[in-house]
């Protein structure tokens, strides 16, 4: 069993309030919900930056890679206007 964690750091240039950031993150979390992941908003109080922490279990490294690819596809295809830096770790 492999425990996988991802940190997604977004730059939200056109967001001017915490409410705007929250609506974007809630939309992303809803799309990720179908993958059976644990998602937590760990952002600071600055509205133009957002950070999501994601954790999931995988039976093997190949399956973990598939989950990672699906997450990256969702982020890139559904939210292309927001640059995202992704950190990934398997334990």
N, C-alpha and C positions, 0 to 999 in steps of 0.2 A: 504494500500500500504506500502510495506516495502522497505527501502533503505538498500542495502547490500554493504559492502566494504571488500576487501581482499587485503592483502599485501603479496606478494610472494618474499622471499629473497633467492637467489641462491648463491651457492659457485661454481665458475667456475675454478676448479683447473688447467685444461689444456689450458686455454685461456691466451694469452700473450699480447693481444692488444685490444684497444677499438673497432676496426673493427671486431675482432673475437666475442667479446661479443655482438655487435650489430647484427651480423648475427644470432646468437642463439636466441636473444630476438625477432627479426623480424619473425623468423620461428615460435616461440611460439605464437606471436600475431596473425599470420595468422591462426593458428589452432583454436585460441579462437574466431576469428572473426565470425565463424558460430553460436556462442551462443548469438550474439547481445549484447555484453558487451562494456563498455568503459575501455580501457586499456592504461596506461601511464607508460613510463619508467622513474623512479625517481632515477636512479642509480647515484652514485658518480663517480668520475673520475678514481677510482681504477678498472682495468679491470677484476680482479678475483672475484668480487662480483657484483651481479646485483639485482635490486629491481624493481618489477612491482607492480603498484597499479591498482586494478580492482574495478569497481563500476557497479552495476546493480539494477534494480527494480524487485520486485516480488509481486504478488498479496497476498500471504500468506506465513506463515513460512514454510509450507511443500514444496511449490514450490521453495523457497529460498534454502532449504536444497538440493533439487534435482540439482539446478544450481551449488551449492557448490561442490556436489559430482562429477558432470561432469567435472568441472574445475580441481579438484584434480586428476581425472582419466587421463585427458589429460596430466597433468604435470608428473605424475608418469609413465604412459605407454610410452609416447613419448620422455621423457627426463630423463630416470632412472639414467644416469651417473652423473647427477648434483643434489646434495643434496639440498632440498628446505624446508624452514621453512614457514609455512602459518599462518597468523593472519587473523581472520574473525570477522566481527561485523555486527549486524543487528540493524537498527534504525527504 
